[in-house]
Amino acid sequence: MSLKVDAPWITSKVRCQNGYVYIDQPYWNAKKRQAAHKRKYIGKYDGETFTPNKTYYALEAEYQRQSEPVKRGPGTGCRL
């Protein structure tokens, strides 16, 4: 079952299994020579409401930190 979570920082598929919501990240395992999956659990879903956990909030804070503009002080520009 897939669940729609409206967050711009989630680019992978969000899945729900037995009430647990996770981000599915497929990758190629070169050692075993087969596809595998990594999952990041981001909360619980009881059928009506999504309850995020601390991993969800940590990923959201990381996205916010990366999307902030770089602050430059005086004298950091180029001279010709």
MOGIFEN-V316199 format. One record per pair of residues at least 24 apart in sequence whose C-alpha atoms are under 10 Angstrom apart, sorted by sequence separation. I is the first residue (numbers start at 0). J is the second residue. If there is no record, write none. Layout:
# MOGIFEN-V316199
I | J
I | J
This chain:
# MOGIFEN-V316199
14 | 38
18 | 42
19 | 43
20 | 44
13 | 38
15 | 40
18 | 43
19 | 44
20 | 45
13 | 39
14 | 40
17 | 43
18 | 44
19 | 45
13 | 40
15 | 42
16 | 43
17 | 44
18 | 45
13 | 41
15 | 43
16 | 44
17 | 45
18 | 46
15 | 44
20 | 49
15 | 45
19 | 49
20 | 50
15 | 46
18 | 49
19 | 50
20 | 51
20 | 52
22 | 55
21 | 55
2 | 44
2 | 46
4 | 49
3 | 49
9 | 55
2 | 49
9 | 58
8 | 58
9 | 59
8 | 59
7 | 59
8 | 60
6 | 59
8 | 61
9 | 62
8 | 62
7 | 62
8 | 63
8 | 66
